[in-house]
Amino acid sequence: MEIIIRQLRKDEPLPYELLLLADPERQAIDAYIERSVCVVAEEDDGEIVGAYVLLDTRPKTVEIMNIAVREDKQGKGLGKRLIVHAIIYSKERGYKQLEIGTGNSSLGQLGLYQKCGFRIVSIESDYFVKHYSEPIIENGIPCRDMIRLRIELS
């Protein structure tokens, strides 16, 4: 099945089911989504199986606020395709840096982002403890700290 990556149209509903895989609180998504661009991965039957959300954060800098792949489609390279798409999309729009943040317990994501050229630039201690009402456990590890990564696009 072929997958097309495209910007979500304004008349389409947000793929909350997907976005909630990466950000467990809808209110957190709602806080940035109106100022963001949502890009989706769509199978040729119209089924949306992946998405990412970009937010302009500083001059010449954009951040991937959310990236998710439907669970039955994970492990097949779609996440990497979405990241590569985000890099190209951002570069074409004149951004110089692309950033992404993830939890200290998100081992697979940390590896993927670094394989795609991102480098760790900072750690925000206790980010998830302060900003989320419920504890997050991933890979048997409490998710406490936000690991921030960046790739230079020039």
Rosetta constraint file for C-alpha pairs under 8 A:
AtomPair CA 1 CA 43 HARMONIC 6.51 0.50
AtomPair CA 1 CA 44 HARMONIC 6.64 0.50
AtomPair CA 2 CA 43 HARMONIC 5.77 0.50
AtomPair CA 2 CA 44 HARMONIC 5.73 0.50
AtomPair CA 3 CA 41 HARMONIC 6.20 0.50
AtomPair CA 3 CA 42 HARMONIC 5.37 0.50
AtomPair CA 3 CA 43 HARMONIC 4.48 0.50
AtomPair CA 3 CA 44 HARMONIC 6.24 0.50
AtomPair CA 4 CA 41 HARMONIC 5.60 0.50
AtomPair CA 4 CA 42 HARMONIC 5.21 0.50
AtomPair CA 4 CA 43 HARMONIC 6.36 0.50
AtomPair CA 4 CA 44 HARMONIC 7.30 0.50
AtomPair CA 5 CA 39 HARMONIC 6.91 0.50
AtomPair CA 5 CA 40 HARMONIC 5.59 0.50
AtomPair CA 5 CA 41 HARMONIC 4.36 0.50
AtomPair CA 5 CA 42 HARMONIC 6.24 0.50
AtomPair CA 5 CA 82 HARMONIC 7.66 0.50
AtomPair CA 5 CA 85 HARMONIC 7.83 0.50
AtomPair CA 6 CA 39 HARMONIC 5.50 0.50
AtomPair CA 6 CA 40 HARMONIC 5.53 0.50
AtomPair CA 6 CA 41 HARMONIC 6.58 0.50
AtomPair CA 6 CA 42 HARMONIC 7.76 0.50
AtomPair CA 7 CA 37 HARMONIC 7.37 0.50
AtomPair CA 7 CA 38 HARMONIC 5.98 0.50
AtomPair CA 7 CA 39 HARMONIC 4.15 0.50
AtomPair CA 7 CA 40 HARMONIC 6.06 0.50
AtomPair CA 8 CA 12 HARMONIC 6.65 0.50
AtomPair CA 8 CA 14 HARMONIC 7.88 0.50
AtomPair CA 8 CA 37 HARMONIC 7.83 0.50
AtomPair CA 8 CA 38 HARMONIC 5.59 0.50
AtomPair CA 8 CA 39 HARMONIC 5.38 0.50
AtomPair CA 8 CA 40 HARMONIC 6.08 0.50
AtomPair CA 15 CA 19 HARMONIC 6.29 0.50
AtomPair CA 15 CA 48 HARMONIC 7.74 0.50
AtomPair CA 15 CA 51 HARMONIC 7.75 0.50
AtomPair CA 16 CA 20 HARMONIC 5.80 0.50
AtomPair CA 16 CA 26 HARMONIC 7.82 0.50
AtomPair CA 17 CA 21 HARMONIC 6.94 0.50
AtomPair CA 18 CA 22 HARMONIC 7.46 0.50
AtomPair CA 18 CA 49 HARMONIC 7.65 0.50
AtomPair CA 18 CA 50 HARMONIC 6.85 0.50
AtomPair CA 18 CA 51 HARMONIC 7.08 0.50
AtomPair CA 18 CA 68 HARMONIC 5.93 0.50
AtomPair CA 18 CA 69 HARMONIC 6.73 0.50
AtomPair CA 18 CA 70 HARMONIC 6.18 0.50
AtomPair CA 19 CA 23 HARMONIC 6.23 0.50
AtomPair CA 19 CA 29 HARMONIC 7.68 0.50
AtomPair CA 19 CA 51 HARMONIC 7.24 0.50
AtomPair CA 19 CA 52 HARMONIC 7.93 0.50
AtomPair CA 19 CA 66 HARMONIC 6.58 0.50
AtomPair CA 19 CA 67 HARMONIC 7.02 0.50
AtomPair CA 19 CA 68 HARMONIC 6.06 0.50
AtomPair CA 20 CA 24 HARMONIC 4.91 0.50
AtomPair CA 20 CA 25 HARMONIC 6.73 0.50
AtomPair CA 20 CA 26 HARMONIC 6.74 0.50
AtomPair CA 21 CA 68 HARMONIC 6.29 0.50
AtomPair CA 21 CA 69 HARMONIC 7.98 0.50
AtomPair CA 21 CA 70 HARMONIC 7.95 0.50
AtomPair CA 22 CA 66 HARMONIC 6.16 0.50
AtomPair CA 22 CA 67 HARMONIC 6.33 0.50
AtomPair CA 22 CA 68 HARMONIC 5.66 0.50
AtomPair CA 23 CA 28 HARMONIC 7.27 0.50
AtomPair CA 23 CA 29 HARMONIC 6.93 0.50
AtomPair CA 23 CA 66 HARMONIC 6.91 0.50
AtomPair CA 25 CA 29 HARMONIC 6.84 0.50
AtomPair CA 25 CA 132 HARMONIC 7.49 0.50
AtomPair CA 26 CA 30 HARMONIC 6.13 0.50
AtomPair CA 27 CA 31 HARMONIC 6.17 0.50
AtomPair CA 28 CA 32 HARMONIC 7.22 0.50
AtomPair CA 29 CA 33 HARMONIC 5.88 0.50
AtomPair CA 30 CA 34 HARMONIC 7.14 0.50
AtomPair CA 32 CA 36 HARMONIC 6.41 0.50
AtomPair CA 32 CA 55 HARMONIC 7.45 0.50
AtomPair CA 32 CA 65 HARMONIC 8.00 0.50
AtomPair CA 33 CA 37 HARMONIC 7.52 0.50
AtomPair CA 33 CA 38 HARMONIC 7.96 0.50
AtomPair CA 33 CA 53 HARMONIC 7.59 0.50
AtomPair CA 35 CA 55 HARMONIC 6.59 0.50
AtomPair CA 35 CA 56 HARMONIC 7.96 0.50
AtomPair CA 36 CA 53 HARMONIC 6.35 0.50
AtomPair CA 36 CA 54 HARMONIC 5.46 0.50
AtomPair CA 36 CA 55 HARMONIC 4.64 0.50
AtomPair CA 36 CA 56 HARMONIC 7.22 0.50
AtomPair CA 37 CA 53 HARMONIC 5.59 0.50
AtomPair CA 37 CA 54 HARMONIC 5.22 0.50
AtomPair CA 37 CA 55 HARMONIC 6.65 0.50
AtomPair CA 38 CA 51 HARMONIC 6.97 0.50
AtomPair CA 38 CA 52 HARMONIC 5.86 0.50
AtomPair CA 38 CA 53 HARMONIC 4.47 0.50
AtomPair CA 38 CA 54 HARMONIC 6.54 0.50
AtomPair CA 39 CA 51 HARMONIC 5.50 0.50
AtomPair CA 39 CA 52 HARMONIC 5.37 0.50
AtomPair CA 39 CA 53 HARMONIC 6.28 0.50
AtomPair CA 40 CA 48 HARMONIC 6.53 0.50
AtomPair CA 40 CA 49 HARMONIC 7.56 0.50
AtomPair CA 40 CA 50 HARMONIC 5.62 0.50
AtomPair CA 40 CA 51 HARMONIC 4.17 0.50
AtomPair CA 40 CA 52 HARMONIC 6.52 0.50
AtomPair CA 41 CA 48 HARMONIC 5.73 0.50
AtomPair CA 41 CA 49 HARMONIC 5.72 0.50
AtomPair CA 41 CA 50 HARMONIC 4.73 0.50
AtomPair CA 41 CA 51 HARMONIC 5.85 0.50
AtomPair CA 41 CA 82 HARMONIC 7.62 0.50
AtomPair CA 42 CA 46 HARMONIC 5.81 0.50
AtomPair CA 42 CA 47 HARMONIC 5.49 0.50
AtomPair CA 42 CA 48 HARMONIC 4.33 0.50
AtomPair CA 42 CA 49 HARMONIC 5.91 0.50
AtomPair CA 42 CA 50 HARMONIC 7.15 0.50
AtomPair CA 43 CA 47 HARMONIC 5.28 0.50
AtomPair CA 43 CA 48 HARMONIC 6.37 0.50
AtomPair CA 43 CA 49 HARMONIC 7.06 0.50
AtomPair CA 49 CA 69 HARMONIC 5.88 0.50
AtomPair CA 49 CA 70 HARMONIC 5.16 0.50
AtomPair CA 49 CA 73 HARMONIC 7.08 0.50
AtomPair CA 50 CA 67 HARMONIC 7.62 0.50
AtomPair CA 50 CA 68 HARMONIC 5.53 0.50
AtomPair CA 50 CA 69 HARMONIC 4.18 0.50
AtomPair CA 50 CA 70 HARMONIC 5.95 0.50
AtomPair CA 50 CA 78 HARMONIC 7.50 0.50
AtomPair CA 50 CA 79 HARMONIC 7.69 0.50
AtomPair CA 50 CA 82 HARMONIC 7.82 0.50
AtomPair CA 51 CA 66 HARMONIC 7.82 0.50
AtomPair CA 51 CA 67 HARMONIC 5.68 0.50
AtomPair CA 51 CA 68 HARMONIC 5.48 0.50
AtomPair CA 51 CA 69 HARMONIC 6.60 0.50
AtomPair CA 51 CA 82 HARMONIC 7.38 0.50
AtomPair CA 52 CA 64 HARMONIC 6.79 0.50
AtomPair CA 52 CA 65 HARMONIC 7.46 0.50
AtomPair CA 52 CA 66 HARMONIC 5.33 0.50
AtomPair CA 52 CA 67 HARMONIC 4.11 0.50
AtomPair CA 52 CA 68 HARMONIC 6.41 0.50
AtomPair CA 52 CA 82 HARMONIC 7.11 0.50
AtomPair CA 52 CA 86 HARMONIC 7.93 0.50
AtomPair CA 53 CA 64 HARMONIC 5.64 0.50
AtomPair CA 53 CA 65 HARMONIC 5.48 0.50
AtomPair CA 53 CA 66 HARMONIC 5.15 0.50
AtomPair CA 53 CA 67 HARMONIC 6.50 0.50
AtomPair CA 54 CA 62 HARMONIC 6.46 0.50
AtomPair CA 54 CA 63 HARMONIC 5.50 0.50
AtomPair CA 54 CA 64 HARMONIC 4.64 0.50
AtomPair CA 54 CA 65 HARMONIC 5.85 0.50
AtomPair CA 54 CA 66 HARMONIC 7.55 0.50
AtomPair CA 55 CA 62 HARMONIC 5.52 0.50
AtomPair CA 55 CA 63 HARMONIC 5.26 0.50
AtomPair CA 55 CA 64 HARMONIC 6.55 0.50
AtomPair CA 55 CA 65 HARMONIC 6.56 0.50
AtomPair CA 56 CA 61 HARMONIC 6.22 0.50
AtomPair CA 56 CA 62 HARMONIC 4.38 0.50
AtomPair CA 56 CA 63 HARMONIC 6.44 0.50
AtomPair CA 57 CA 61 HARMONIC 5.88 0.50
AtomPair CA 57 CA 62 HARMONIC 5.44 0.50
AtomPair CA 57 CA 63 HARMONIC 6.55 0.50
AtomPair CA 58 CA 62 HARMONIC 6.98 0.50
AtomPair CA 60 CA 94 HARMONIC 6.91 0.50
AtomPair CA 60 CA 95 HARMONIC 4.41 0.50
AtomPair CA 60 CA 96 HARMONIC 5.24 0.50
AtomPair CA 60 CA 97 HARMONIC 6.54 0.50
AtomPair CA 61 CA 95 HARMONIC 5.60 0.50
AtomPair CA 61 CA 96 HARMONIC 6.07 0.50
AtomPair CA 61 CA 97 HARMONIC 4.83 0.50
AtomPair CA 61 CA 98 HARMONIC 5.93 0.50
AtomPair CA 61 CA 99 HARMONIC 7.47 0.50
AtomPair CA 62 CA 90 HARMONIC 7.30 0.50
AtomPair CA 62 CA 95 HARMONIC 6.81 0.50
AtomPair CA 62 CA 97 HARMONIC 6.50 0.50
AtomPair CA 62 CA 98 HARMONIC 5.12 0.50
AtomPair CA 62 CA 99 HARMONIC 6.30 0.50
AtomPair CA 63 CA 98 HARMONIC 5.52 0.50
AtomPair CA 63 CA 99 HARMONIC 4.48 0.50
AtomPair CA 63 CA 100 HARMONIC 5.51 0.50
AtomPair CA 64 CA 86 HARMONIC 7.87 0.50
AtomPair CA 64 CA 98 HARMONIC 7.34 0.50
AtomPair CA 64 CA 99 HARMONIC 6.22 0.50
AtomPair CA 64 CA 100 HARMONIC 5.08 0.50
AtomPair CA 64 CA 101 HARMONIC 7.72 0.50
AtomPair CA 65 CA 100 HARMONIC 6.65 0.50
AtomPair CA 65 CA 101 HARMONIC 7.45 0.50
AtomPair CA 67 CA 79 HARMONIC 7.75 0.50
AtomPair CA 67 CA 82 HARMONIC 7.90 0.50
AtomPair CA 68 CA 79 HARMONIC 7.20 0.50
AtomPair CA 69 CA 73 HARMONIC 6.42 0.50
AtomPair CA 69 CA 74 HARMONIC 5.94 0.50
AtomPair CA 69 CA 78 HARMONIC 7.06 0.50
AtomPair CA 69 CA 79 HARMONIC 6.33 0.50
AtomPair CA 70 CA 74 HARMONIC 6.42 0.50
AtomPair CA 73 CA 78 HARMONIC 7.45 0.50
AtomPair CA 74 CA 78 HARMONIC 7.01 0.50
AtomPair CA 74 CA 79 HARMONIC 7.40 0.50
AtomPair CA 77 CA 81 HARMONIC 6.32 0.50
AtomPair CA 78 CA 82 HARMONIC 6.19 0.50
AtomPair CA 79 CA 83 HARMONIC 6.30 0.50
AtomPair CA 80 CA 84 HARMONIC 6.12 0.50
AtomPair CA 80 CA 112 HARMONIC 7.15 0.50
AtomPair CA 80 CA 116 HARMONIC 7.42 0.50
AtomPair CA 81 CA 85 HARMONIC 6.02 0.50
AtomPair CA 82 CA 86 HARMONIC 6.13 0.50
AtomPair CA 83 CA 87 HARMONIC 6.24 0.50
AtomPair CA 83 CA 113 HARMONIC 7.95 0.50
AtomPair CA 83 CA 116 HARMONIC 7.48 0.50
AtomPair CA 84 CA 88 HARMONIC 6.29 0.50
AtomPair CA 84 CA 116 HARMONIC 7.36 0.50
AtomPair CA 85 CA 89 HARMONIC 5.87 0.50
AtomPair CA 86 CA 90 HARMONIC 5.92 0.50
AtomPair CA 87 CA 91 HARMONIC 6.11 0.50
AtomPair CA 87 CA 98 HARMONIC 7.03 0.50
AtomPair CA 87 CA 153 HARMONIC 7.38 0.50
AtomPair CA 88 CA 92 HARMONIC 6.05 0.50
AtomPair CA 89 CA 93 HARMONIC 6.50 0.50
AtomPair CA 90 CA 94 HARMONIC 6.63 0.50
AtomPair CA 90 CA 95 HARMONIC 5.53 0.50
AtomPair CA 90 CA 98 HARMONIC 7.19 0.50
AtomPair CA 90 CA 153 HARMONIC 7.97 0.50
AtomPair CA 91 CA 95 HARMONIC 5.36 0.50
AtomPair CA 91 CA 96 HARMONIC 6.87 0.50
AtomPair CA 91 CA 153 HARMONIC 5.91 0.50
AtomPair CA 91 CA 154 HARMONIC 7.57 0.50
AtomPair CA 95 CA 153 HARMONIC 6.93 0.50
AtomPair CA 96 CA 152 HARMONIC 5.99 0.50
AtomPair CA 96 CA 153 HARMONIC 4.83 0.50
AtomPair CA 96 CA 154 HARMONIC 5.58 0.50
AtomPair CA 97 CA 150 HARMONIC 6.71 0.50
AtomPair CA 97 CA 151 HARMONIC 5.78 0.50
AtomPair CA 97 CA 152 HARMONIC 4.70 0.50
AtomPair CA 97 CA 153 HARMONIC 5.36 0.50
AtomPair CA 97 CA 154 HARMONIC 7.83 0.50
AtomPair CA 98 CA 150 HARMONIC 5.64 0.50
AtomPair CA 98 CA 151 HARMONIC 5.38 0.50
AtomPair CA 98 CA 152 HARMONIC 6.62 0.50
AtomPair CA 98 CA 153 HARMONIC 6.99 0.50
AtomPair CA 99 CA 118 HARMONIC 7.95 0.50
AtomPair CA 99 CA 148 HARMONIC 7.19 0.50
AtomPair CA 99 CA 149 HARMONIC 5.64 0.50
AtomPair CA 99 CA 150 HARMONIC 4.27 0.50
AtomPair CA 99 CA 151 HARMONIC 6.45 0.50
AtomPair CA 100 CA 148 HARMONIC 5.92 0.50
AtomPair CA 100 CA 149 HARMONIC 5.33 0.50
AtomPair CA 100 CA 150 HARMONIC 6.37 0.50
AtomPair CA 101 CA 146 HARMONIC 6.15 0.50
AtomPair CA 101 CA 147 HARMONIC 5.47 0.50
AtomPair CA 101 CA 148 HARMONIC 4.32 0.50
AtomPair CA 101 CA 149 HARMONIC 6.03 0.50
AtomPair CA 102 CA 106 HARMONIC 6.54 0.50
AtomPair CA 102 CA 109 HARMONIC 7.38 0.50
AtomPair CA 102 CA 110 HARMONIC 7.23 0.50
AtomPair CA 102 CA 146 HARMONIC 5.49 0.50
AtomPair CA 102 CA 147 HARMONIC 5.30 0.50
AtomPair CA 102 CA 148 HARMONIC 6.62 0.50
AtomPair CA 103 CA 128 HARMONIC 7.72 0.50
AtomPair CA 103 CA 143 HARMONIC 5.71 0.50
AtomPair CA 103 CA 144 HARMONIC 6.86 0.50
AtomPair CA 103 CA 145 HARMONIC 5.75 0.50
AtomPair CA 103 CA 146 HARMONIC 4.80 0.50
AtomPair CA 103 CA 147 HARMONIC 5.83 0.50
AtomPair CA 104 CA 143 HARMONIC 5.83 0.50
AtomPair CA 104 CA 144 HARMONIC 6.67 0.50
AtomPair CA 104 CA 145 HARMONIC 5.42 0.50
AtomPair CA 104 CA 146 HARMONIC 6.17 0.50
AtomPair CA 104 CA 147 HARMONIC 6.05 0.50
AtomPair CA 105 CA 137 HARMONIC 7.51 0.50
AtomPair CA 105 CA 138 HARMONIC 5.55 0.50
AtomPair CA 105 CA 139 HARMONIC 6.48 0.50
AtomPair CA 105 CA 141 HARMONIC 5.50 0.50
AtomPair CA 105 CA 142 HARMONIC 6.57 0.50
AtomPair CA 105 CA 143 HARMONIC 5.17 0.50
AtomPair CA 105 CA 144 HARMONIC 7.92 0.50
AtomPair CA 106 CA 110 HARMONIC 6.16 0.50
AtomPair CA 106 CA 138 HARMONIC 6.62 0.50
AtomPair CA 106 CA 139 HARMONIC 7.45 0.50
AtomPair CA 106 CA 143 HARMONIC 7.87 0.50
AtomPair CA 107 CA 111 HARMONIC 6.31 0.50
AtomPair CA 107 CA 139 HARMONIC 7.67 0.50
AtomPair CA 108 CA 112 HARMONIC 6.17 0.50
AtomPair CA 109 CA 113 HARMONIC 6.04 0.50
AtomPair CA 110 CA 114 HARMONIC 6.30 0.50
AtomPair CA 111 CA 115 HARMONIC 6.14 0.50
AtomPair CA 112 CA 116 HARMONIC 6.28 0.50
AtomPair CA 113 CA 117 HARMONIC 6.59 0.50
AtomPair CA 113 CA 118 HARMONIC 5.44 0.50
AtomPair CA 113 CA 119 HARMONIC 7.93 0.50
AtomPair CA 113 CA 149 HARMONIC 7.87 0.50
AtomPair CA 114 CA 118 HARMONIC 4.68 0.50
AtomPair CA 114 CA 119 HARMONIC 5.99 0.50
AtomPair CA 117 CA 151 HARMONIC 6.17 0.50
AtomPair CA 118 CA 149 HARMONIC 5.68 0.50
AtomPair CA 118 CA 150 HARMONIC 5.01 0.50
AtomPair CA 118 CA 151 HARMONIC 4.57 0.50
AtomPair CA 119 CA 149 HARMONIC 5.10 0.50
AtomPair CA 119 CA 150 HARMONIC 5.42 0.50
AtomPair CA 119 CA 151 HARMONIC 6.38 0.50
AtomPair CA 120 CA 147 HARMONIC 6.93 0.50
AtomPair CA 120 CA 148 HARMONIC 5.81 0.50
AtomPair CA 120 CA 149 HARMONIC 4.22 0.50
AtomPair CA 120 CA 150 HARMONIC 6.56 0.50
AtomPair CA 121 CA 147 HARMONIC 7.94 0.50
AtomPair CA 121 CA 148 HARMONIC 5.78 0.50
AtomPair CA 121 CA 149 HARMONIC 5.34 0.50
AtomPair CA 121 CA 150 HARMONIC 6.57 0.50
AtomPair CA 122 CA 147 HARMONIC 6.21 0.50
AtomPair CA 122 CA 148 HARMONIC 5.21 0.50
AtomPair CA 122 CA 149 HARMONIC 7.13 0.50
AtomPair CA 123 CA 145 HARMONIC 6.61 0.50
AtomPair CA 123 CA 146 HARMONIC 5.63 0.50
AtomPair CA 123 CA 147 HARMONIC 4.67 0.50
AtomPair CA 123 CA 148 HARMONIC 5.96 0.50
AtomPair CA 124 CA 145 HARMONIC 5.64 0.50
AtomPair CA 124 CA 146 HARMONIC 4.99 0.50
AtomPair CA 124 CA 147 HARMONIC 6.56 0.50
AtomPair CA 124 CA 148 HARMONIC 7.68 0.50
AtomPair CA 125 CA 144 HARMONIC 6.90 0.50
AtomPair CA 125 CA 145 HARMONIC 4.61 0.50
AtomPair CA 125 CA 146 HARMONIC 6.56 0.50
AtomPair CA 126 CA 130 HARMONIC 6.19 0.50
AtomPair CA 126 CA 144 HARMONIC 4.81 0.50
AtomPair CA 126 CA 145 HARMONIC 4.80 0.50
AtomPair CA 126 CA 146 HARMONIC 7.40 0.50
AtomPair CA 127 CA 131 HARMONIC 6.08 0.50
AtomPair CA 127 CA 144 HARMONIC 6.12 0.50
AtomPair CA 127 CA 145 HARMONIC 5.24 0.50
AtomPair CA 127 CA 146 HARMONIC 5.68 0.50
AtomPair CA 128 CA 132 HARMONIC 5.54 0.50
AtomPair CA 128 CA 135 HARMONIC 7.88 0.50
AtomPair CA 128 CA 136 HARMONIC 7.77 0.50
AtomPair CA 128 CA 143 HARMONIC 6.56 0.50
AtomPair CA 128 CA 144 HARMONIC 4.96 0.50
AtomPair CA 128 CA 145 HARMONIC 6.14 0.50
AtomPair CA 128 CA 146 HARMONIC 6.99 0.50
AtomPair CA 129 CA 133 HARMONIC 7.58 0.50
AtomPair CA 129 CA 135 HARMONIC 6.94 0.50
AtomPair CA 129 CA 143 HARMONIC 7.92 0.50
AtomPair CA 129 CA 144 HARMONIC 5.60 0.50
AtomPair CA 129 CA 145 HARMONIC 7.93 0.50
AtomPair CA 135 CA 142 HARMONIC 7.41 0.50
AtomPair CA 135 CA 143 HARMONIC 7.45 0.50
AtomPair CA 136 CA 142 HARMONIC 6.03 0.50
AtomPair CA 136 CA 143 HARMONIC 5.31 0.50
AtomPair CA 136 CA 144 HARMONIC 7.83 0.50
AtomPair CA 137 CA 141 HARMONIC 5.44 0.50
AtomPair CA 137 CA 142 HARMONIC 4.51 0.50
AtomPair CA 137 CA 143 HARMONIC 5.63 0.50
AtomPair CA 138 CA 142 HARMONIC 6.45 0.50
AtomPair CA 138 CA 143 HARMONIC 6.59 0.50
